[in-house]
Amino acid sequence: MASTTSTTTAAKETAEEFTVRIGTRRSALAIRQTELVIEGLSKVHPNVKFEIHSMATAGDRDKVTPLPSMGKGLWTNELEAKLMGNEVDVIVHSLKDMPTTLPAGCVLACVPVREDARDVVVFPKRQGGKYKKLGDLPEGSVVGTSSVRRAAQLKRRYPGLVFRDVRGNIDTRLRKCDDEAEGYDAIILAAAGLLRLNFGERISQFLESSTEGGGLLHAVGQGGLGIEAREGDERILKLLKSIEDTPTMMAAFAERSVMRTLEGGCSVPIGVETEWVDEEDAGNGDRKKLLKLRATVVSLDGKKAVDGEKTEEVASLAQADSMGKRLAQRLAEEGAQAILDEINKGRESGAALKVSDS
Ligand SMILES: NCc1[nH]cc(CCC(=O)O)c1CC(=O)O
């Protein structure tokens, strides 16, 4: 058809046929997320072909080593090597698994519309609806999570509960939750993974900062997708731009900036929440959208915590980045740094001490 149609340059470009190779992890969630990205791109670029190149990463292979000692980039390094080696053109990540500093030559090119960013409570099927909220669980109940962020924040709010590691992909964790022999009375997961894999009916309670009885702030980037590409690969960067959700991308940049600023080479149980709100009406009817950013840093035992929030006009990624940095610096001064120093002292063994939010 193209050969018989006379087209302008712009039209030719949209009609251009090429294949984009997309790298991702091999988990059901990673594949589903990649399919969603392809669906979105295909609507705008019907002539572009997409191939999924999935692979197991270090985080998928090693299910034993404690996550905080596996180092940064356990879900991303091997995929980035393929991107730089020109074996794939794009990588689709869970944004929260993406380190806040990327290797030279790689860019966070696009953040599309976000799924629900909150954490949720899932109860074993055998409880048959007996419990509806974390607060319903009797003292001493065992809650599964391998995330120090989740455990620390929940210890603060529910000192009577016991927190225990639970590893594996989402289906594995649900199976462990339902298996009485595993001994869990509840597990905590991200809403996004459950919703994307059609396990939404397993969600009993959504947890956020305003949850009655005690909630928690989610991981940086949770519920979002991070699409990575080669710096300067204009054809791909332009293609990805078509599915960018700019408000989500700005919020994600603010969240990642909090993390990057506080991290300073150490691992941190840090939670965040972002929300776009209307500016109070100044009487002239001209309301701006403001970004509200909350953050918390909690000691591992949940006994010490520093919380903060900021609401500002944000109109660029640079402003989002600056807002996150300033909030993190304030938290550091108000005691977050002391909490982080203590955590790092306790994790003597040095180098490989980055928190993975699992
Ligand atoms: N670290 C594992 C991981 N990476 C992304 C998600 C879920 C979805 C998301 O946050 O995008 C999960 C599972 C979980 O935390 O429950």
The ligand as an SDF file (V2000), in Angstrom:
LIG
                    3D

 16 16  0  0  0  0  0  0  0  0999 V2000
   10.1090   -6.1570   44.1420 N   0  0  0  0  0  0  0  0  0  0  0  0
    9.1610   -6.9520   43.4910 C   0  0  0  0  0  0  0  0  0  0  0  0
    8.1270   -6.1930   42.7660 C   0  0  0  0  0  0  0  0  0  0  0  0
    8.4360   -5.2940   41.8160 N   0  0  0  0  0  0  0  0  0  0  0  0
    7.2620   -4.7200   41.3690 C   0  0  0  0  0  0  0  0  0  0  0  0
    6.2150   -5.3110   42.0550 C   0  0  0  0  0  0  0  0  0  0  0  0
    4.7800   -5.0280   41.9490 C   0  0  0  0  0  0  0  0  0  0  0  0
    4.2330   -3.9290   41.2220 C   0  0  0  0  0  0  0  0  0  0  0  0
    4.8180   -2.5690   41.2370 C   0  0  0  0  0  0  0  0  0  0  0  0
    5.1120   -1.9900   42.2770 O   0  0  0  0  0  0  0  0  0  0  0  0
    4.9330   -2.0200   40.1460 O   0  0  0  0  0  0  0  0  0  0  0  0
    6.7440   -6.2560   42.9310 C   0  0  0  0  0  0  0  0  0  0  0  0
    5.9950   -7.1400   43.8320 C   0  0  0  0  0  0  0  0  0  0  0  0
    5.4980   -6.4960   45.0980 C   0  0  0  0  0  0  0  0  0  0  0  0
    6.1830   -5.6510   45.6620 O   0  0  0  0  0  0  0  0  0  0  0  0
    4.4140   -6.8720   45.5680 O   0  0  0  0  0  0  0  0  0  0  0  0
  1  2  1  0
  2  3  1  0
  3  4  1  0
  3 12  2  0
  4  5  1  0
  5  6  2  0
  6  7  1  0
  6 12  1  0
  7  8  1  0
  8  9  1  0
  9 10  2  0
  9 11  1  0
 12 13  1  0
 13 14  1  0
 14 15  2  0
 14 16  1  0
M  END
$$$$
